[in-house]
Amino acid sequence: MSSSSISLFSEQEIIAEVADDTYFYYEYEYFDKNQVKINEINKMIVDNNEIIAKQDLNKENFPDGFPNRESKIIDIAFVLPSFTMAAYDDSFYNFFRSHSDIQAGEYVSVDIHLLSSQVPSGIDAMNNHKSIALHKIRDHLSFLLPSSNFNDLDDKMVDEGLIFEANGANIYDIIILVHQEYVTQEEYSNFKKFVENGGIMILLDSNTFYAEVDYDNMNNQINLVKEHYWAFDGQKAWRDIKERWAQEITEW
């Protein structure tokens, strides 16, 4: 460990919180800069709720009751957050808590095994508590859209580009995400391309695309790259940026 004592947070008002397997830093300045966007989003929510209320009041206009069961075939994909499951599985956050006193210019080369984690797949990913919301939404949508197609994917499949046809066109009309906090650069780029192609992406969690990991297909594990004021090169870890794509994700 370096002898440097320079504080990474000397000019920022930051509260460190450790609770329920989370470890985050909150910057008040971040919220100030984004207040306009927050207000816009809040207005969209209010407007949308008004539309839903009007639909509910006019439900008798639907011949078969409400909701009106859609007959159009829609291809919908649910993406299991398998990389995030791995990060929370007695792994990344144990490291963060153990080395919360590390400052800028210092390096950590112990406990670095905690910055790599096995990725669950198959039935393990389906049964993980982070998948519960997707199961419930699938059940509800299968009633609303009985003619549509529903598909289960995971982060590895998106990382490999399996949401696109060979010609680059989208396979699915809608992609629904829950807690995709940890993604690879390739996965992030594929999600962005999906939206650019005209696809609809529904995000059910507030810190989607927060952190970058890389995926080791040979060993089926993720390794931390950058997030939560940490970076990792496979040999040592050090203090770095808080959020990997903080500015970019506000633009799309």
N, C-alpha and C positions, 0 to 999 in steps of 0.2 A: 504494500500500500504506500502511496506517495505521502510525503510529509506536508504537502500543500494544505493550507487551512482556509483557502478562499471559499466563501459560501456561495453556492449556486443561487441562493434565494435572497441575497443581501438587499436587493432593491425591489423586492416583490412582497406583497402581503399574502402569505400563503398559510393555509391551515392543513396540517397533515392529519389524516384520519385513518385509523385502523379498526375495522369492524366488519364482521360477517364475511371474512375472507376477501375483503377489498382493501386497496391501498391507493388512495388518490390524493392529488394536490388540486386545490381549487383556487383559481386566480380571479379576483374580483374584476381586474382590468379586462379580462377576456369577455366577461358578460357585458361590460359597458360598451365595448366595441361592437358587439353583436346585438345590442338592444333593438335596433331597427328591424333586423331580421326576425328577432323573437316576436316583436309586435306584429309583423306581417303574418307570421305563422299563427299567432293567436287570433287574428282577424279571420284567417282562412278557416280555422276551427269553428269560430262562432257562426260564420256564413254557412258552413257545411251542416252544422247542427240545426240551423233554421230550415235548410232544405229537407233534412231527415224528418223534422217535426211536421212539415207540410205533407210529406209522403205518408206519414202515419195517420194524419187527419183524413187523408183521401184514400185510405186503404180499401174502402168499399167500391172504388172504381175498378179494382182488379177483379175480373170475373171469377177467378178461383181463389179469392182471398189474398191476404198479404203475408209474405212477400210473393211477388209475381215470379213464378219459376221460369228462369231463362232457358230457352230451347237452343240457343246458339252454342256451338262447341267452342270452348275456350281451353287452351293448353296452359295449365298452371303448375308451377314447380315450387315445392317447399324445400328450402335449403337448411339442412341440419347444421348447426354451428359447431362442427366437430373440432375445429382448431381452438375455439374458445373453451370448449369442454376440456381439452388437453391442458390449456394454460391454467385453468382453475383446479386441476386435479392434483392437489398437494405439490404444486410446482412453482410457477412464477411468483405467486404472492407470498410464499414462504421465504423466497429469496428477498423480496422487497422489504418484508418486515425485519428480517435478520440483519439487513444492511441499510437501515433507514438513516443512519448517521453519516453515511458517505457524502463527501462534498465534491465540488467541481475540482478536477485535476487529480483526483484519487482514483485508483483502480482496484478492482476486486477480482481475485483469482481463486477464491475458495467458494465452495457451495455452488459452483457454476453448473453443476449437473442439474440444478433446479431450474435452469433456463432452457432446458430441453425436456420434452415430454411426449409420451406415446399418444397417438391419435386414435380415439375409439372409432370403431366402424361397425356396420351391420346392426345386429340387435342391440349391442351396447350403446350405440349412438341413438338408436330409436327410443330406447328406454331411459336415456339420460333425462334428468329433470329439466334441462334446458330445451328439450323437445316437446314438453307437455303442451305449450301454447300452440305449436304447429298441429298437433293431433286434434285439438279442440277446434281449431279453425277449419281443418280439413273436413271434420264431421259436419260443421255448420255449412260450409260451402257446397258439400256434396248434396245437401238438401236444397240449397238455393239454386244450384247449377247442375242438375242431374245429368245433363248431356255432356258436360265438360270432362276433360282428361286431367287427372291429378297424378303428379310424379314426385317421388322423394329423391332428393340429391343430397350431397354433403359438400363441405368446403373443398375436399380433394378433387371432386368432379368438376367444380367450377374452376379451380386452379388449372385443370387440364383442358379447359375450354369446351366442356361437354354440354354447354348451353347454346352452342352454335352448330349450324349445318356446315358441311364441307366448304360451301361458298361464302361462309361468314354471316349468313342470315340467322336471325334468332330462331331457336326451336320452339320457345315458349312465348306466350302472350304476356304472362304475368309471372313474376318471381316474388315470393314472399320470404322475408328474412326475419329472424328473431334476434338472438344475441350474437351477431357477427362482429364482435369487438376485435377479434384477432383474425387478420387475413394476410395472405401473401401479396406481393406486388402484382403478380400475374392475376391472381383472383380479383383484386381490386380493379385492375385494368379491364378484365373481362366483364365485371359488373357495369363499369362505366360504358363500355362498348355496347352492352345490351340496351342500356338506356338511350344511347346515341342512335341505335338502330330503331328506336321507337317503342321499345319494350316498356312495360309498366313494372316498377319495382316498389314493393310495399315494405317499409321498415317499421318494425314493431318495437324497436329498442332505441334509446336515445344516444347511445355511444357506439353506434355502428361505424366500422372502419376506423377505429381509434388507434390500433396498434399494428405494426408490421412484424410478421414472422416469416421464416422460410420453411419450406416443407422438404424433408428428406424422404423421398419415395422409397429408397432402398430399405431404410430402417423404420419407415412409417412413423416419423416423429417430426414435431415442429421445434424450431429454435428461435429464440427471441432475436429480433433485429433492432427495433426502436419502439419505445412507448413508455408512458408514465415516468418520464425523466430518466430513463435508462437506455443504454445501447449495449450490444453484446457482439463480439466478433468470433465467438467459439472458444476463445482462450481466456478472455478477461471481460469484465463489465465496467461501465463508467456512467457518470451522469450525462444526460443528453436531453433531447426535446421531450415535451409532454405528450403531444399528439401527432401522429405521423403525417396525416394529410389534412391538418387543421384548416388551412385556408382553402385548399383546392375543393374540398367536399362542400363548401358553402356555395360553389359556383354551379354545381350540377345536381 
